Amino acid sequence: MFATLALAIGISAGRAHADESTKPSPSASAPDPSMISRDEVRRILDSNRMIDTTQGINEKIKLHINGIDQWISIRGKDRRNPILLFLHGGPASPTMPEAYTFQSPWEDYFTVVQWDQRGSGKTYGANTEAAMAPGMSVEGMTDDAAQVAQYLREHYHKQKIFLLGHSWGTILGVNLAQKHPDWFYAYISVGQVVNGRSNEAVGYNYALGRARAEGNTKAIAELESIGPYPGTAKLTPERVGVRSKWEMYYGGLAWGRKDFQFDVDAEELSPDYTRDDLHAIDKGSLFSLNHLLDALLDTDFDHTTHFGCPVLVYIGAHDYTTPHENAEKWFGNLQAPSKRLVVFADSAHMVMQEQPGRFLVHLVNDALPLAQKVGDAAPAEVTRDH
């Protein structure tokens, strides 16, 4: 469940490697004039995704919410399109720096809002830890999210918007959809956190089972050293890190991949993030875990199953960061005006990046019609996306 640990392991290592690679060696000759600088790559990427703002929206805004400055990015090609607020994972794993790898086609159909949450990315860099600390709780950050949603509805004159939560963002998403169902065309769940302790146990058992099947003595030794897991002992970042490391190695974070370097590399070239912003991700992850680790483990939505707005649940078939079987069982118990489950056959936890085309098709086919017409109660639908 704790995607931050898995991401932090991959991101910190990858970022350190990237920083080291930019240092000239003592024996290095003059720079190769054919090499393109990071700033030039970012300029090219930003130019490629240009938005005509006479009709669309392309803004980065710093909002003062609950005592601190919080950054949002708003991008879309037609102001008439519905707004989709993206609640990123982690905690403190912002999607803004990597969104350019998958989001541009979404902007034909939605005005997409990326929000760097309290303790995360640009927002972490804009505030002191002392200023952020009082609101570093599920309740405080749900209220932050509510104020972002209210700003979007009022400023852009939208009665309703879409709410998409990914991983940790599903905790905020469920709470916000429960409090204000009338604000949302639908709650879109991606990598749903259902029950913290159960999620951790399933992910651990998956990694240990794979390690034993392959005879991976190093993985077995490290995983058994933290067992029984999660158990009753305090769940420290070090223990979570062991589980995250091997669950990621066996494809539970990104299917078919042993690490997260592909995402780190994409972030390094982000047109939305400076080098300082990137380093703020790493610092914010550690800060956020110190405040939110216990709250994550205590999350229990087993009986939070009644929703006043439609619910779309998108799941990677190989997800063991937020185990897919837990989310599928939860979906079975949901009661909502309408609900739909989509299982992506070739994805784990990072569905938007792993199967971006299929993900967009489902956003357009499943979500968009809900903004065009609010109908009567509809039956549940389940799709296996092959």
N, C-alpha and C positions, 0 to 999 in steps of 0.2 A: 504494500500500500504506500509506503513512504518513498514516493518517486524522487523526492529531493535527494535522498542518500544515493540512489542509483545514478541520478543525474550529476550530483556533486562529484562522485567518484570519476565519472567519465569526463565531465566538463573541466574540473580542476586540473586533471592530468593533461587533457587536451589543450587547455589554455596555457599551461606551463610549457608544453611542447611548442605551441605556436609562438609564445614569447621568446623562448630560447632560439627558435629558428630565425628570429628577426635580428639577433645579435650577430654582428660580423665576427668571424673568427680572426684570431691574431694574424693569420697568414693570408687572409682574404685579399683578393685583388680588387680593383675598382668595380663598382656595381655594374651588373649587366644592364645596358640601356634598353634591352628588349623586355625586361621585367616590368610589369604593371604594378604600381603602388596600390596599397589597400584603399586609399582614398579614391583613386581612379576607378577601381573595381566598384566601390560603393556608388560613385557617381553614375557609372554605366547602368548598374542595377536600378538605381532610383529613376534614371531617365527612361528605362525600359518599361517601368510600371506607372508612368505619368498619368495623372487624372486631370481632365478638363474641369476645373473648379467652377466654371460658369454653370455647369449642370450637376457636377458631382461635388464630393467633399474630400479634402485631403488636409487634415489638421492634426497637430499635436498640441494638447492643451494641458496646462497644469491647474488642477482644481484644488482648492483648499477645503479639505473634508476632515471633520472630526479632529481639528487641531494640527494637521500636517498637510503638506503639498503632495498631491497624488497625480501621476501622469497618465493620460490616455491618448491613444492614437485613433483617429476616426477616418476611415477610408471607404469610399464608394463612388460609383460612376453615375449614379442617378439619385438625387435627393428624394425622389418619390418612393424609392425602394424601402422595405422595412429595415429597421435597425436590428443587428444581432450583437449582443454584448457577450464577449468571450471571457469567461472566468478561468484563468490559467491554473496549472497544477503546481505541485511542489510539496509543501508551501515554498514560495519564493523561487519558482522556476518560470519566469515570464515567457510568454509566447511571442511578444512583440519582436524580439530580435531575429526569430526564425520564421515568422509568419510570411515573409516574402517568398518562401519556398513553396507555399501551397495556397496562400490566401487570394492572390490577384484574381483568379477566376470567380471566387465568391463575390467579388466586388461588382460584378455584372448584375447580381441578383439581390445583394444585401449591402447595406452600409455597415461595415464591420468595425467594431470597437474593441481594441486591445487595451487592457487596463493593467498597469503594473501595480500590484496590490501593496499594501503596507508591508514594509520589510523586503521589497522585491525590486531589483533592477533600478530603473530611473527614479522610482519613488524612494528606494533606500538611499540612493545617492543625494537626494534633494533634502534629506532630513537627518537630524541626529537620532541615534538609537534611543536616547532618553525621551525624545519627543514621540517616537513611534511606539514605545513599550506599552503605554496604558491601553492601547486598543489592540494589542497582539493577543487576541482570543477569537474563538469562533464567533462569539456574539458581536464583538467589536468589528470584526472584518465583514460579517454579514451586514452590519449597519453601514459600513463603508460602501459595500456593493449596492445597498439600497439607495444611497445618496447618489452614486454614479448613475444608476438606472433612472432615478427621478430627474437628474440633470438632463439626461438624454431625452426623456419623454417631454420635458417642458421646453428645452432649448430648441429641439427639432420638431416640436408640435406633433408628437406621436402619442396616440392614446395607449398603444401597446407596443412592445418590442419582443424579440426572441431572446431567450436566456440560454446560453450554452456553457455548461460546466465540464471541465476536463480534470480527472483525477482529484487532487485536493480541491479543485474548483467545484466539484460536485457536492462537497460538503456545504459550501456557501450557497450553491445553486439550489439544493433541496431546501435549505432553511429559508432562502429568499422566496422561492416559489410557494412554500407553505404559508409565509406571512402575507404575500401580496399576489395571489394567483391572478387577480384581475389586471395586473400590469403586463401580463405575458401572453403572447399568442401560443407559446409552448415552452416547456422546459426541455432542453436537449441534453441528455446525459451521455457523456463519453468517458469510459473508464470509471464507472461508478464505484465510489467507496460505499460499501454497505455496512460492514461491521469490522471495526479495526482489528480486534484480536483474531477473528476468523480469517480476515484477509491475510494477516501476517503468517498465520499457521499454514494456510493453503500454499502461499508462495514459498515458504520455507520447505514444506514437504515436497513440492514440485522440484525445487532445486536439488534437494538431497536425493530424491528418487532418480533424477537424471544422472547425478554424479555417481551414484552406486551402480547404475546400469552401465555406465561407461568405464567404471573402475578408475575414476578420477580421484586419486588418493589425496591430493592437496585439497580439493574442494570438500571431500568427505571429512577430512580432519578439521578444517576450518568450520564447517557447518555443525559438526557434532560438538565442537568446543563451546557453542553457544546454546546447545540443547539442554533441556526441553525448551522449545521456542514457540511462541513468545514466553510461555511459562508465567510464573508469578513474580519473578525477579524484575527489578526496574529495567525498563527497556531503554538502554542507552544508545546514543548515536553509533557507538562502536559495534554493538550487537546488531543493530539494524543494518549497518554498513556491510557486514559479512553476508547477511541474507540477500541484500540488494545486489551485491557484487556478483554472486553466483546465479541468482535468478536472472540478472541481466545477461550473464555469460551464456545461459541456456535459452535465450530468446524470449524471456518473459516480458521484456520491455519493448524490444523491437525484434520482430520475428526474423530468424535467419541471421541475426547479427549478435556478436559476442560483446560489443561495447557500443558506446554512444558517440564515437568519434565523428560520424557523418553529420550529426547535429552540431557538435562543437565547431566543425569546419564551416558549416553554414552560418553560424552565429558570428564567427570571426569576420565575415564579409558583410554583415548586416548593414543595409543602408539606413536603418533606424537607430543604431547604437554606436556610440563612440567607444574607444578603448576603455575609458573610465567607466562607462555604463556596463561594459562586459565584466570588469572586475567587481563591480557592485553586486552582480549576480552571486558570485562566490561568497562575498562577505555577508550578503543578505540571507543566504541559505543557512549559514551557521547561526546567525542571529535569530532567524525564524524558528529553527528547530529547537533552540533553547527555550522558546516560549510555547511552542505548539505541539511538541512531541507527545506529551501526555494526552492532550485533547484529541489528537489524531487516533491514538490507541483506544480512547474511550468512545469514539464515534460508534453509534448503533442506530441504524435506520431499519432494522429488521421489521419494526412495526410502524414505521413511517411510510405508509402505503396509500394514503388517501390524498389525492391532488385535485385542486380546483381548476387546473388548466391542463390542456393536453400534454402528454409526456412521450418523447421519443428517446429510446434507449439504444445507443450504438456501442457495440462491443467487438473487440478483437478476439477471434477464436482462440488465440494463443496467449492471451493476456494473463500474466500471473503477478503483475505489479498490483493491479486491482483485479483479483481472480475472476475470470469470466463466468464460472459456474455460480458464484455468489450473486453476481449481477443478474444472471438469467433467472435464478430462483426468485430474486426480489421482484423482477418484472412480472413474474407469474402472479404475484400477490397484489400488484398495483391496481388501484381503482381511480380512474380519471375519466374526464369527458371523452377522451379517445387516447389510445396508447399504441405504440408500434415498437417492435424489437427488430433490430437489424444486426446480424452477426457477420462480421467481415472475415472471410475464410483465410486470408493471407496476411493478417495483421495480429499484433499483440496489443501493446498499450498506446502506441503512437499512431493511431489509425489515420489521422489527417495526413501524416507524412508517408505512411506505409502504402496506403491505397487512396491517394488524393483524388483521382478521377471518380472512383466509385463513391467516395465520401461526398463529393460535390453533387453527384447525381441524386443521392438520397436527400441531401439538404434541399435541392430544388424540387424533387418529387414529393417528399414527405412533409417538409416544413413550410415551404412557400405557399402552398394552397391554404394553409391555416390562416395566413394573413389576408388572403383574398376573400375568404368567406368563412365565417364562424358558423358551423352547422350544428345539428343536434348530436347527441351522444352517438359515437360510432363504435363498432366492435374492435377488439384487439386484433392487431396484425403482427405476424412474425415472418421475417424474411431471412433466409440464409443466403448471403451474398457471395456467390462463387465466381 
